[in-house]
Amino acid sequence: MFGLSLSKVLFTILVVIAVWRAWKLWGPLIQRLTGEPNPARRSAQPQTKPEAPPVDLVACPHCGTYVPRTLACPSRAACRLPPA
């Protein structure tokens, strides 16, 4: 009654392939209609952030902490950055 035959196996394989192909066709269409971004396309595009220019650091003459060249510590007690 529920025997396995070549026609049943082939029919099952064809149904699986048809459902898979339909899913591949309808998935992007539904995403475009709903406005959701495609995660595969989003990951393929490199995400670049603007990089900050490098800052030259110099040792503070009062506390020895490395600070940007434009920032100067007036005294050891008034240093803005704690010693490392």
C-alpha positions in Angstrom: 0.0 0.0 0.0 2.7 2.5 1.0 5.5 0.9 -1.0 8.4 2.9 -2.3 8.6 3.2 -6.0 10.8 5.1 -8.5 7.9 7.4 -9.5 7.2 8.4 -5.9 10.8 9.2 -5.2 11.1 11.2 -8.4 7.9 13.1 -7.7 9.1 13.9 -4.2 12.4 15.2 -5.5 10.6 17.3 -8.1 8.3 18.8 -5.5 11.2 19.7 -3.2 13.1 21.3 -6.1 10.0 23.3 -7.2 9.4 24.6 -3.6 13.1 25.5 -3.3 13.1 27.4 -6.6 9.9 29.2 -5.8 11.3 30.2 -2.4 14.4 31.6 -4.1 12.3 33.6 -6.5 9.7 34.9 -4.0 12.1 35.8 -1.2 13.8 38.8 -2.8 10.5 40.0 -4.3 8.9 40.0 -0.9 11.9 41.8 0.6 11.8 44.5 -2.1 8.0 45.0 -1.6 8.3 45.2 2.2 11.4 47.4 2.1 13.6 45.2 4.2 17.2 45.2 3.3 18.8 42.0 2.0 21.2 40.7 4.6 23.4 39.0 2.0 23.8 42.2 0.0 24.3 44.3 3.1 27.2 42.1 4.2 28.8 42.0 0.8 29.2 45.8 0.8 32.1 46.9 3.0 31.1 49.3 5.7 33.6 52.0 6.0 33.7 54.6 8.7 35.6 57.8 8.3 38.9 57.4 10.2 40.1 60.2 12.4 43.5 61.5 11.5 46.4 60.2 13.6 47.4 62.4 16.6 51.0 62.8 17.6 51.5 62.2 21.3 54.2 63.7 23.4 55.2 63.1 27.1 54.0 65.8 29.4 57.0 67.5 31.0 55.3 67.6 34.4 53.6 64.3 34.9 55.0 62.1 32.1 51.6 61.2 30.7 51.4 61.1 26.9 49.1 63.8 25.7 48.3 65.3 22.3 50.9 67.8 21.2 48.3 70.7 21.4 47.4 69.9 25.0 49.8 71.0 27.7 49.6 70.3 31.4 50.3 73.4 33.5 51.6 71.5 36.6 51.6 68.1 38.1 48.6 68.9 40.4 46.6 70.5 37.6 47.3 67.7 35.0 44.1 66.8 33.2 45.1 63.1 32.7 46.2 60.9 35.6 49.7 59.4 35.3 49.7 56.0 33.7 
